[in-house]
Structures are given as structure tokens and as C-alpha cells.
Amino acid sequence: MSDPLREDLASIPRYVPGKAIPDAVKLSSNEVPYGPLPGVVDAITEAAEGIHRYPDLGVVELRDALAARIGVPAERIVTGTGSVALIGHLMQAVAGPGAEIVYSWRSFEAYPIAATVAGLRSVRVPNTADHRHDVDAMIAAVGPDTRAVILCSPNNPTGPALTAEEIDRVFDAVPESVLVVIDEAYREFVTDPACPDAIERYSGRPNAVVFRTFSKAWGLAGLRVGYMVATPEVAGAVSRCVIPFAVNAAAQRAALAALEAEGEMRRRVALVTSERKRTVMAARELVPDVPDSQANFFWLPLGDKAVEFAAHCEELGILVRPFGGDGVRVTIGLPEENDALLDALRAFVEAQG
């Protein structure tokens, strides 16, 4: 009897979440450390009274609220269980025999997983020596079978964001038949004015697709809500791939409550970005080539020492996210947590001689 399962699924790397150990300092999952925004828990509690009913299939209230906030029609917005799920749905929507997707590497580890599941061939373009997207090389990698180019800005896990000039070059170089996908999961943490808001700058482009999430700055990682902005045609195709009722009732109410607390979100983001600047500067004194970050994490390019450093931190009760052979991603936490991480890094570097 032949095996009914797809052989290529065995080659898919498993998504590795950040570790969670009780009482440890958790700097491994890019969460914000301040708890839910005001009003969110009350909204979830109220929603719980109606969980015997299905949620709104169209997620109408949230899509309308987002449409009003970002200035695009609701028909151009698709919601899903985090931006990562929507990225997978987009790949399903563009997949076809021999189709390819181009993205930088190292970048978000879900890209190769989603591509393989959708039946797309991944074309990985190495990052530059300073841990950024190599935009010119990505443009050169686009071929007749390319369906989309993914730009992760800020890039997870290395931290740098793309400038308007870099993204403009991609749009100008590729045909409109190739989607330019801009993954802005960490957009709220961007402080560099050279790095554009992709919805504001590119939403009028026919091949622009932008992803956002409520998991990071908005503090809803445990509820999984994200959204995508694209043309009505692309949005319609992706929405057909989304599992019905993907955004549950509590998640929608929580997202709406979070939007009402945007001022507090911005205040918390300012705390994170201030700590990011301080922590990155201190880390760079120990590891000179730490890149600038525009996210709520930073990158330690430790190469073959990445896993060893993560183990060293874990022994000290600190959890970070190693990428074997490349580096370590460290989430910005509370000041005392960042100080503990810097102490651990200093001891590690000194022990290396």
C-alpha cells in the first residue's frame, strides 16, 4: 500500500517557539512585558458570556475599525489568526506548478514552512554582512516563476528595517504580476523616519500586500489576531483560503478594546524603544557588530556560539532565542531584565577570552 502522505512534508523545519520556564526571565518570544492594555481583559470577560455562539464570520466590527484607522476600504482588509496564518494563506493563494517565492535569509522562520506547505519553491537570498536584506540580490533572484517577494521589515530575527528607498527599488524593479509582500509585524516599534509605514506609502500599488499583527505592540499574543491589506482582488483570494471563524469572538473584542487604548500602547512602545537603544549600545560594547534594531528585540551575531550562549543564559534563569550557527535573538524586556541579560553576555564574552 502506498503512503498517502506528502513526502516533502518531512523536509519542513519545525517552528521553534521561544522557551517558557516558570520564574525565568523570558526574552525569547518578542512579547511586550507590561500585560494587557486597559480594557482588554474586561472585553474578553464580556465576550466569554457569548462563547456558546459562533463569532462573526466577517469580523466586520474589527475590519471596519481598522479601515477607519488606516484609511482603506474594509474590502481590502483580511483578518486571521495572527499575521503568520495570513502569510500562509497568501502563499496558498499564489501557489501553482513551479511557482517560487523570494525572501531574505535569515528571516522569519515561518516563511519556508508556509511555502513548502503551499507547494511553493523557496528562493532564499542571504542577508548582507550587516544583517540586512540584500535588496539588489533579491531583485536579481526574481524570475518568470516568482509569485511574490517577501520583505520582512523590521526583519525578524535580525532587527533592521528597510528604508523607503530600498522598498521603492523593489517595486520599481519587479513586474506588477509579482506581489511585493511587506511583513510589518513590528511596525509600531520603528523610530527611524527613513523606514516607511508601508500601508501609507504603498497601499495604492496594485501588487502591494502588507501584514500587521496585534500580537506584539498591542499585547494580544495569546489571542492570535492579525490582518492583511491588499487590493480587493488579492484580499478576496486570500479570504477564500482562511478557515471560517478564524478570529474568535474574544479575540475580536480584545482587538477592538486594544485599538481604543492606542495612547497607552504608544507609551509602552516608547519605553521599549528607549530600553532598546540603551541595551543595544551596551551589547555592542561586548559584541561589536550588533546591528541596529527597529523592533522590540535585537540580534547577537554569535555564529557557532549561539546555542552555547543560550544555554549559558538558561543556567542563569534567562531565556533567549538561539538560531544555531547564526546568532541569538533577544527580546527587550524590563530594565532589570535587560541588565541581567547584559551581565550574562559580559560574563560569556569574558569567559571566551
KEVEX-106229 format. One record per residue (C-alpha): residue in one letter; x, y, z. Coordinates in steps of 0.5 Angstrom, whole numbers, plus 500, padded with zeros to 3 digits. Each point is the difference from the previous one (the first is absolute). Layout:
<atoms>
AXYZ
...
</atoms>
This chain:
<atoms>
M500500500
S503507498
D501505505
P494505500
L504506503
R504505496
E508498500
D502507500
L497502507
A505496503
S505505498
I497506503
P503503506
R496500506
Y498507503
V504501506
P497505506
G503503505
K501496506
A496501506
I502498507
P497502507
D503506503
A505501495
V502507496
K496499494
L504503494
S499495495
S493502496
N499507499
E495501505
V498507503
P502500507
Y494504503
G494496500
P493501496
L498507498
P495504504
G493497499
V502494496
V499495506
D493503501
A499499493
I502493500
T496498506
E494503497
A501496493
A500494505
E493500501
G498499493
I505494498
H494496499
R499504494
Y505500493
P504506499
D498505495
L503496493
G501507497
V504503506
V496506498
E501505506
L507499500
R501501493
D496506500
A504503506
L507498496
A497503494
A498507503
R507500504
I505498494
G495504494
V499494496
P493497498
A498494504
E500495494
R508501500
I501497507
V500493501
T501497508
G502494502
T504496506
G506505500
S504502494
V503494500
A494496498
L498505494
I507500497
G499492500
H493502497
L503504495
M505495498
Q494495498
A497505496
V506502496
A503492499
G500497494
P504495496
G507502500
A499506504
E505504504
I500505506
V506504501
Y502502507
S507502504
W503495505
R501500505
S493503501
F493498503
E501492501
A492499498
Y502502493
P503494498
I495496504
A494503497
A503500493
T501492500
V493499503
A497504494
G504497495
L505506498
R507499499
S504505505
V506504497
R504503506
V504506499
P506500505
N500507504
T505505500
A506499504
D497506505
H494495501
R495504495
H496498494
D504500494
V495503495
D504500494
A501493500
M493499502
I498504494
A505495496
A497494502
V493502497
G499495494
P494498496
D497496505
T500504506
R494502503
A502504506
V506504503
I499500508
L503506503
C501499508
S500507503
P503500505
N503494499
N499494505
P504498503
T506505498
G496506501
P502505495
A494503496
L500502492
T500507498
A495504495
E506500495
E501492501
I493498499
D499505494
R505497497
V497493500
F493503498
D503503494
A504494498
V495495500
P494499496
E493501502
S499493500
V505499506
L497501506
V504504505
V498498507
I503504506
D499497506
E500505506
A498496506
Y505505504
R498507496
E498503507
F507500502
V503503494
T503507502
D505501494
P496505496
A503497493
C496494501
P493501498
D494498502
A498495494
I493501501
E500507499
R506500495
Y498494495
S492498501
G499504494
R504495496
P497494496
N505495503
A501502507
V498496506
V501502507
F500496506
R499502507
T498497507
F497501507
S505495503
K506505501
A499507502
W492499501
G502495505
L495494497
A505495499
G496495504
L493501496
R503500492
V498506496
G503502494
Y498504494
M502501493
V499506495
A500499492
T496501494
P493498500
E502494495
V505498505
A496500506
G495496497
A504495498
V504499507
S493501504
R498493496
C506497503
V498502507
I497495505
P493502501
F499504507
A508500501
V499506504
N496498506
A496505504
A504501506
A506502495
Q496505496
R497503506
A507501503
A503503494
L494505500
A502502507
A507500499
L499505494
E496504505
A507500504
E505503495
G502505504
E503495505
M502496495
R505505498
R502502507
R502493501
V504499493
A504507502
L502496506
V502494496
T504504494
S503504506
E503494503
R502497493
K504506499
R504499507
T500493499
V503499493
M505506502
A502496506
A500493496
R504503494
E506501505
L500493501
V499497493
P502506495
D495498494
V494500504
P495503494
D495506502
S493497501
Q494504498
A496494504
N499498507
F506495500
F507501498
W505495497
L506497502
P504497495
L504495503
G500495495
D502493502
K500502508
A492502499
V498494503
E505500506
F499507502
A492498500
A502494505
H504505504
C494505501
E496494501
E504498506
L499507503
G493500499
I500504494
L496497493
V502503493
R499497493
P506497497
F501499493
G505494499
G506503496
D498507499
G498503506
V495502506
R494504500
V499504507
T493503502
I500507503
G497499507
L500504506
P506504502
E502495505
E499494496
N505503494
D505502506
A500492501
L501499493
L506504499
D503498507
A499493497
L503502493
R506503503
A502494504
F499496494
V505504496
E505501505
A500492501
Q501499493
G507504500
</atoms>
